[in-house]
Amino acid sequence: MPKQQPETTAVTAGRDASGALSPTIWTSTTWQSSGLDDTSKAATSVHTTGNYARYSNPSVRDFERSVAELEGAEDALAFGSGMGAITSIILALCSTGDHIVAQSQLYGGTVAFLNGPCKRLGIEVTFVDGLQPGAFAAAVKPGKTMLVLAESPSNPQMGVVDFSELASIKGPYTVVDSTLATPLGQNPLAHGVSLVVHSATKGIAGHNDATLGVVAGEKDLIDALWAYAVLHGATASPYDAVNGLRGIRTLGVRLAHQCSSARELATFLASHKAISAVHYPGLPTHPQHALASKQMRQFGSLLSFDVVGGKDAARKVVDGLKLVRPAVSLGGPETLICHPASSTHVGVSPEDQATAGITQGLLRVSVGLESATDVIADFQQVLANL
Ligand SMILES: *Cc1c(COP(=O)(O)O)cnc(C)c1O
């Protein structure tokens, strides 16, 4: 048999022994033991079900096992949100006096956490342009740097980080936020990075009905994160976990459709005179298209573009679209548009917005499951009216 394709693994992974084809929601927060010795064993074992839900829940565990298999990881750990996962990684692995190297193009919430609570706790952070070769490695302080945090593709300019180069950094743990790609779009662990993290709220769950995060990597490291996570308490709900697993079952067809439509839309926008730039790693004109082609199986459902005329023009586009809806988030059935400068990155200082390439005319589109013909027609009518 040839090696199974990831789209097939999305259907086969994370099944329990019951034979039920759809995941079971385990609502119980606690499990009965068979006596003192059994209770003691459960209370001291790592990441095992059958004790108390904050320690592990069978529905959540099935979701974790499916993500681990898709990422080619030994294990995975789910959280109540993507931010729950990211902040738990940081707080589990960093102490006062430690140093973090972070990509300046990270998700707005992650940047706010690094500049706020991390600074307050005395964890030093150096931001680097992660798209420049060698930038991460150059900022590492040997013996002090505990974490190198990257996001690829990065939000909202779709910059691509070289995973092999990232993985060649020895000493600190290397972490990739792979939310925009999903586990079917790329597998950073295969290049040697330490951890891959997702906001499963986005493409993995894929229906705008679950708030969920997940991190995957080697078992020892996941166990260490688990030991912190049970104290932190950003625990994934079993309801969200089954929606996450439900999403994984159809991720193959959803992602293929969204990526194909995103490429069509990006090509259309790139040829329009009202648009000054389009950012999509699948376009041959993207500055890192060659790197993206090397390390991504698919280029993702998200793209952004700069409309000529700044914020006023951006407002006209958002207000004039009829099918495409103004909303944040990504990876769901509906095509969504947002203005990063006033939404996802509103908490980021104007200087940092400028370094991250977030202009007043920048609009971000999450391409959904509608026909690409209808989505493009909607943009065509609104751009004709500018
Ligand atoms: C949404 C998002 C997050 C945060 O995830 P939540 O589930 O909203 O907490 C982190 N990183 C990226 C790239 C995201 O898009």
The ligand as a Gaussian input file, in Angstrom:
#p B3LYP/6-31G(d) Opt

LIG

0 1
 C       -7.352000      33.387000      15.815000
 C       -5.913000      33.179000      15.892000
 C       -5.287000      32.968000      17.128000
 C       -6.045000      32.988000      18.425000
 O       -6.952000      31.932000      18.489000
 P       -8.304000      31.974000      19.382000
 O       -8.901000      30.634000      19.159000
 O       -9.132000      33.106000      18.870000
 O       -7.880000      32.218000      20.782000
 C       -3.914000      32.744000      17.131000
 N       -3.205000      32.751000      15.991000
 C       -3.766000      32.959000      14.795000
 C       -2.918000      32.960000      13.573000
 C       -5.144000      33.183000      14.696000
 O       -5.707000      33.404000      13.504000

